[in-house]
Amino acid sequence: MPNLIYVSREKSKVSPHHFKAGALNTLLRVSAVMTNSPIILTLDCDMYSNNPTTPLHALCYLSDPKINFVDGHFMDLRSSSLILPEIEKLGPNRIASKSIKAQDILALAHEVAGCNYERNTNWGSKIGFRYGSLVEDYYTGFMLHCEGWRSVFCSPKKAAFYGDSPKRLTDIIGQQIRWSVGLLEVTFSRYNPITYGLKSLSLLMSLGYCHYAFWPFWSTPLVVYGLLPQLALIHGVSVFPKASDPWFWLYIILFLGGYAQDLSDFLLEGGTYRKWWNDQRMWMVRGLSSFFFGFTEFTLKTLNLSTQGFNVTSKANDDNEQMKRYEQEIFDFGPSSSMFLFLPMTTVAIVNLLAFVWGIYVIFTWGEGPVLELMLASFAVVNCLPIYEAMVLRIDDGKLPTRICFLAGLLTFVLTGSGYFFLKEHSVVGAILHTCHPCRRTIPYRIYAVIHTCGIIALMYHHVHSLLTSNNTLITCLLLLSDMVLTFMWVTTTSLRLNPVHRTEYPEKYAAKPEDFPKLDVFICTADPYKEPPMMVVNTALSVMAYEYPSDKISVYVSDDGGSSLTLFALMEAATFSKHWLPFCKKNNVQDRSPEVYFSSKSHSRSGEAENLKCEVEQMMYEDMKSRVEHVVESGKVETAFITCDQFRGVFDLWTDKFTRHDHPTIIQVLQNSETDMDNTKKYIMPNLIYVSREKSKVSPHHFKAGALNTLLRVSGVMTNSPIILTLDCDMYSNDPTTPVRALCYLTDPEIKSGLGYVQFPQKFIGLILPEIDELRPYRIADKSIKAQDVLALTHNVAGCIYEYNTNWGSKIGFRYGSLVEDYYTGFMFHCEGWRSIFCNPKKAAFYGDSPKCLVDVVGQQIRWAVGLLEILFSKKSPIVYGFKSLGLLMGLCYCNSPFRPFWSIPVTVYGLLPQLALIYGVSVFPKASDPWFWLYIFLFFGAYGQDLSDFLLEGGTYRKWWNDQRMVMIKALTSFFFGFIEFTLKTLNLSTPKFNVTSKVNDDEKQRKRYEQDIFDFGTSSSMFLPLTTVAIVNLLAFVCGLYGNLFCGGELVLELMLVSFAVVNCLPIYEAMVLRKDDGKLPKRICFLAGNLTFVLIVSSYFVLK
């Protein structure tokens, strides 16, 4: 039979016993005296042997002299031990030849088991199990490795040992607290793995030991991630990136990747999903209990506020109910005496449940919320289901005591309340004011972009191959040039499609008090009372004066760059009418606050007689004002009889015979003052209304509209100096009275407002740059009346035509000069300087406006824009150079989309003439139907147009609107862009000067209006701008006839050429109609048709020599 010896070492209150490590060292000495075996196996009492061959498994490794122990706690004291015991009888070379019952052996065994034996020896420091930590196994193994020993982990298929684990959660946590304290003792000792380990072991081995030593630190991230994001979610604060932020996906990848790797490790080692779930849930339990209180106990011990204890973990299993719960995997929270162990865990569970409920409400109410915060709270809630069950549903002895639930609820209340004061400075008036949704079609866009790119590469290869093998180099070069332009334009358009988003604002949640609303300055620009009727200006001004916004905070500035007394008179009438109109809008919650729109629509129809009467009275007053203004405009002069307000009579004396639109003094007139003017009922304050006509001189450059806007910036800076500015064209009336509040939803967001330069509707709010005088600085408070003499004197000064000399206005301050498209150029420069912008596109359009009704006006407007865009493109601030440098590749390409639009004229002209002329002569410029390259052209054509159509339809357009839109692109390419290129070239060569022709918005021709409503092109006057367009139409019609005949009767294979010609002919049907069928004033003049016919003849004849 084997030896069996019972040992209970001597203990004394005055001698340290070093817990389990001391007991093991006692056994080492007693066994050395009695048997002195070379191999030692250490076991806990709850670990029984499951494999009778276990010692043989160990011997398979212990034959290696460098291996010191095999995990499973085998220890081998060898003759090569570095530190020898203090007496010979404990040495490794002694052979135990005496009986273990011999008196001297027993006496020596009692001696080495005594409590005073280890004094002044190396036991516990260099010999045996090491003292200084409650985790003697970890600490001893670590020190043996540091001393040069190796170890092996032996895990046979048949488990070597099985044992009992604690059944109650209290016992598990108590055991883990003891381990946490022991690990922290090692971590903060001189032998910690991160310093001593790196010195004695390799980096990898040392990090392996650090993994265990730093376990208690898990409590830090678990407490932080278990409370902070949840409290932030409750208070409407985002601590993680939003779903629209690219960084959002980094968090998703790290979270899912970390857990997926842990799960795969578990499964690959023979575990199950259920065991893995229980294991990671226990990590959270330990992090919020064992590790948390282990840290606390270690800190108190270090500060000598507590003494170290060793509480033996209970493995008793005499409670049948408890055993039943254990087998059913139900947490047993034990008696209330240990309740403080569960207080942090229960508190976190309650906080997460509250955050989860609130987050679900936010998502379903506002459309988007803190998604990552909600996902984290949801994950925590699922993990905490056993805790909620123990709090509410369970009635057995293992439930959570009522007392701890009450304390946890109280602590949750304290945390939520204190979280409010900590987080309130990061919240936006307690509510989410706007959300940003990634567009669902982003991924399909990107997939198609890759496919289309492959098609373009193949096309370029085909062109290069044709260039090297073709006899007609000119045709190939022209097609290559055209396709290169089309490719670049497709790249810039695709850049805009790579990350589209949809934004939503919640103006009803903006809860600021009226006195806390920021001031708002509105700029309205007009230049010609005959092309931009004064009543149009009046309606625009009244629509913004009636905003759902504190009236005393609104100031409307109207810039009249034509210096017309007719516009001033109209605005004087508007000021008088506004005292009736504004109260009427606010009392009746009118949505269409442009009087012209309101009275011309059915929205003012009411059921009550009193309401109808009020509406009729308002309409009569409006029609009376309108008739007076239109009469004055028709007469061209403001008669004294029409001036109803005495204070304004002297103003019109400024219009003398020497007064012209190009040479006149500054005129600034305050027509309405919020400090003094109220409505007729004396209940409503009226907003400011100021008329501004800047000084002009023929010898001073006025920089067109950009100069007018900069003048308004300076005048408003002197008078009201509002932090927010809305710029409008005179033909853009407000369609939504909540538009300013929608903008505030973005401009007051602390996360974005510091870098937000403007919000587009597409009109913009502009953040100012510091000007050169104090009266124009953005932080100056405008505390004087806008009618004060010194204020008016200063406004006249800053509106002077020479004020900008030797200043930064137009270069670094205000709207930028150097281009006829000042809005695009200024926005581009703001972005290059670091500002951000937001495109706000609410379901109810913020603004509606009038567009030109005659095609001549459309083309003229587009020519001006084409020239302006080319000015930017060929300047030193070009988006393709300066933009790439300042904004990056993607944003730079997005900005290239607009200035490169005039280049559309190249491919449209080439593809509108070259294949058609080739078709007339039976020459192939495209692959034939039997050629595989044929299908590449088919794919690129239908792919590009299909994507354009899908964009149109998905954004709420119709097939008819899309067809008209793409047809207008062709018209603009052959007119506006073509002549814009010519005008820019002449200007660059100093053969022409840039002009700003105001686009006519007049719509007083009934026949023209009727044609416009019927979608019939109005070609208007005999303009040479339509000559290229008409020529291309005729050439395509002739080519269609020739191609159809050739393919049907002569066996031709020019399928692609015929398809292109057919597409062009269908697009040109309105032109053929205007040439032949129409008899109205909007038809194409005979002169243009005749010239186009002659030009067609010349092209056909000359192309013969190229194509023959």
Protein Blocks (a to p, Z undefined) as FASTA:
>chain_A
ZZdddddddddfkbcekimmlmmmmmmmmmmmmnopabdcdddfklccfbfklmmmmmmm
mmpmkbmbdchiaacddfkbfbdcfbfklpmkbccfbcfkbfklmmmmmmmmpmklmgop
aehjlgcjdehiablmlmmmmmmmmnopacdddddfbdfbdcdddfbfklmmmmmmmmmm
mmmmmmmmmkbfklmmmmmmcfklmmmmmmmmmmmmmmmmmmmmmmmmmmmmmnopafbd
cfklmklmmmmmmmmmmmmmmmmmmmmnopafklmmmmmmmmmmmmmmmmmmmmmmmmmm
mnopaccddddddfbffbfklmmmmmnopacebjfklmmmmmmmmmmmmmmmmmmmmmmm
mmmmnopacfklmmmmmmmmmmmmmmmmmmmmpmcfkbccfklmmmmmmmmmmmmmmmmm
mmmmmpghhiafbdcdddfklmmmmmmmmmmmmmmmmmmmmmmmmmmmpmblmlmmmmmm
mmmmmmmmmmmmmmmmmmgcdddddfklmccdfklpccdddddddfbfklmcfklmmmmm
mmmmmpccdfklpccddddfkopaklmmmmmmmmmmmmmmmmmmmmnopablcfklmmmm
mklpcfbfklmmmmmmmmmmmmmmmmmmmmmmmnopacfklmmbfklmmmmmmmcfklcf
kbccdddddfbdfklpccfkopaccdddddddddddfkbcekimmlmmmmmmmmmmmmno
pabdcdddfklccfbfklmmmmmmmmmmmklmmmmmbdcfkbccddddddfbfklpfklc
cfbcfkbfklmmmmmmmmpmklmgoiaehklgcjdehiablmlmmmmmmmmnopacdddd
dfbdfbdcdddfbfklmmmmmmmmmmmmmmmmmmmkbfklmmmmmnojklmmmmmmmmmm
mmmmmmmmmmmmmmmmmmmnopafbdcfklmklmmmmmmmmmmmmmmmmmmmmnopafkl
mmmmmmmmmmmmmmmmmmmmmmmmmmmnopaccddddddfbdfbfklmmmmmnopaceki
adfklmmmmmmmmmmmmmmmmmmmmmmmnopablklmmmmmmmmmmmmmmmmmmmmpmcf
kbccfklmmmmmmmmmmmmmmmmmmmZZ
